[in-house]
C-alpha cells in the first residue's frame, strides 16, 4: 500500500547509515485511464529513481559507491515507463573540456522533455544567453550553469535558482566536473511526436465542447512537453517496461507482505477497469 511504503521510507531515512542512497518510486497522481497531469514532485521522484539505476549501465556513468535502495508501492510499480535502452540513449553527460554542438544539444533537450525558459527556476527547464547555458537536470538538487569558450565547455558550476548566481567553492560546493542530463519526462516528447504522425488519420480533432484527449493533438505534434503528456505513455511506447527492467542482475527484491501485495494489485486492476468502462472516449488502442 502507499501508506505502508511511506512508513518504510520514513523508517529507513531514520536508521540507514550516512551515505546510503534511499530513493522513492512515487505513484502517478491520476488513476489509470484518467486524463490528468502528474505532479512535478511525482514525475521528478520517478525520474530520479530511473537515473539512479543506470549507473554502470550507461557507458559514461559509473556505478555509485553504494547501490540505491528503492521503496515502491505496488501502484507505483504497476505504472509502466519508457524502455531502459531509450532512457540510456536519451541521457547525456557533459564534461568540462568537451566540444558541444550547442544547437543540436538544445533541440535534443526539448526532445527529452526539457522546457526552454528565460530564467531557470525548476527542474526540467533550461535557458540560453549567448555562450552561457543554465539547465536544471531532472535528477539534480541544483541547476547548473555551463559556460562555453567557443564550442568547448569551459566551466560547469552549480546555480542558485533564487539568486541566479553561480555557487562556487566559497559557498561550500565543489564545482562539478560533469553533469548528467537525463530525460525530464517518462513520455519523451520526441516519441510522442512520432506516435501522432503514425496515428494521424485516426486521431481527428474534437468538435465536442467537452475537454478531450483530442485537444492535446497539437501539443503532441509539436513535440513539446505539456502537463498531460504522461497520459499517453501507453501509446508512445509499443513495449513499455516496469522498474524490474532497470534493475541490475544482482538486485535484491524484498516484498513486505505477498498476500497484501496481491490483494492491493487486484483492487487496483479492478478499479482501473471500472474507470476505463466509464470513459466515453479513449485514444485508439489505449
N, C-alpha and C positions, 0 to 999 in steps of 0.2 A: 504494500500500500504506500501511497505518497507520504502519509504521516509517519509510517514506520521508517521509510528511507530518510526522512528529515531527522528523526531521532538518532538513527545510526550516524548520520553526518555530524550532528552536534556532539555526540559522544566521542567520535574519533577525532574531531577537532580539538577536544579537551585532552585526550590521552595519548595521541600519537607523538612520537619524539620530534624534535625540531629537525627541519629539513625534509620531512615527509611531503609527498605530493598528493594531497587529497582533492579530488575533483567530484563534482556532482553533475550527472546527466539529468537535465531538467525535463519536465513534462511539457508537451506543447500546450499553449494556452487554450485554443479552441478544441472542442471534441472532434473526433473523426467525422468527415463529411461536412463539417461546419465551415463556411467560408468566412474566416476571420483572421486577423493578424496575430502572429506570435509576438509576445512581449520582447523587447530588446534584451531583457535580462535572461529570458529563456533561451533565445537564439544564441547569445554570446556564450552562455554557460555550456551549451551543447557543442559549439564550435571549439571551445577551449579543450573539451574532452577529446575531440577528434584530433586536434592539433597535437595534444599531449601524447597521443598513441602512435604517431607516425615517426617519432624519433627512432633512428636505427633502421627505418624502412624507407625513408626519403634519402636520396644519395647525399644531400648536403646538410642533413640534420642528424647529429649523433644521438644515441640514446641518452636519456638523463642519468644522473648519478644514482637516483633511486627510481624504481618503477612507480608509475602512478597507481593510486588506489582510488577506484571509481565506485561511487554509490549511485544506484539506479533503482527506481521503482519499475514495476512491470509495465506501467503505462508509458513511461519514458523509453523503455527498452523496445516496446512494440512499434513505436514510431520509426519507420524505416527512413534511411537517409541516402545520400549520394554514395556511389561505389568508391571504395578506398583508392582505386587507381586514378579516378578522376580527382579526388581530393589531393592526392600526392602531385598529380600533374599540374593542378591549379596553384599549388603552394610555391612561392618564390622565396629565395633567400638572398638578401642584398648584403654585400660586404664592402667595407671601406677599401678603396683602391680599384674596384672593378669598373669596367665600362658599362654604361647604362644607355640603352636606346629609350630615351625618355618618352617620346610619343607612343611608342609601342607598349611601354610599361603602363602608362596612364590608361590607355584603351584596355589593356589586359586587366587592370584593377577593376574597371567598370564591369567587365565580363564576369568577374568572380564576386560581384556584389557590393563593391565599394561605391560610395556616393561622392561625386565632386562637389565641394562647397567652397565658400570664400574663406571661412575660418573653421579649422578642425576643433570640434568640441566633444565629439562622442566617437566610440569605436565604430569602425566601418566607414569612416569618412577620410577624404584626402583633399589637399589643396596645393596649388602651384603658384608660385610667384617668381617668375624668371627661373634662375637656377636653384631655387630653394623649394623643396617639396616637403610638406607635412603629411604624415599618414598615421592613422590610429589603427594598428592591426587588430583584428577581431579577437585574438587570443592574448593581447598585451594589456598590462595595467596602465601603461602610459603611451601616448603618441610619440612618434619620433620625428625629428627634423633632419632631412637629408640635404646636404649642400653639395652641389656639383661644381667641379672645375672642368669646364668644357663638357665632355661626355663621361668623365670619371667621377665616381663617388668619392668626394674629398673627405667629408666628415659625416658621422651619424651621431646624433645626440638625442637624449630624451627631452620631451617638451612638456611644459606645464600648461595644460589646456586653459587654466584660469587666467594666467598672465600672458600666454602666448610667447613665453621666453624659454630659451633652451635651459635645460638643467645640466649643470656641469659638475666637475669634481668638487667644487667648493660647496655644492649642495648635498654632498654625501652620496652621489650617484656616479658610478663609473660610466664613462662613455661606452656604449655597446660597440663591439667590432662588427656585428652583423645584426640583421633584423629579419624575422620570419614573417612573411606576409601570406597568410593562408586565406581561404575563402571567407567572405563575410556573410554568406548565406548558404544554407544547405541546398536550396534550389538555385543553381547558378543561372543568372540572367541570360548568359550566352546560350545555355542549353534550352532555356525556356523559349528563346527566340527561334531556335531551330525546330523545336516541337510545334510551335504555332505555324510555321511555314509548311510543315507536313500536313497538319490538320486544318489548314485554312478553309478548305471547301466545306467542311462540316461545322465550322465554328463561326457562324454568321452573327453580326452584331444584333443585339436585342432591340425590339421595338416596344417592349414592355416598359412601363414606368417604374416597376419594382427593381431594386438592386439585384444584379445578377453577375455571375462569373463572366458573362459576355462583355460587361463593362470594363473588364481588365484586358481585353484583347489588344487594344492599342498599346498599353504598357508592356505587355508580353512581347509584342512585335518590336518595340523599341529596344528591348534587351536591357532595360534599366531596372534596378531594384525598386520595389514598392511594397507597402505593408502586407498585402495579401499573397505575396509571392510563394510562401511555403505551402499554401493550399494546393498548388499544382505539382508538388513533389511526386505524387503517384503517376503523373503523366510525363513529367520531364525525363525520368529515367526508366528504361524498359526493365531493368533489374535493380531496383533499389535494395539496400542491404541493411543489416542490423549492426549493433555495436560489436557482435561476435566477429564480424568480418574484419574489424580493425585490430583485434587482439593478436598479440604475438603467439606463436605456437606453445610457449611455456606458461601462458597466462593461467592463473588460478581463479576459478569462479566459485563463489560461495553463495548459496541460497539460504536465506534466513528460515523460511518455512515453506516447504514444497506444496503442501495442501492449500495453504492460504494463497500462494502464488497462483496455483491452478484455478482456484475459486475466483480470484480477482480478475484473472485473464479472461475467464469465461464470461464474467459480468461485463467486462469492457467490450468484448466481441458482441454480446447481445445488445448492449447499449448502442454500439456503432451501427449495427444492422437496423435498429429502430430509428436512429437519426437518418440513415440513408433512405429508409422507406418513407420518411416524412418529407424528403426533398422532392420538389416538383420538377426541378430542372438541374441536372448534373452535366458536366462536360462529357463529350463522347468517350466511352471507355474508362470512365473514372472508377 
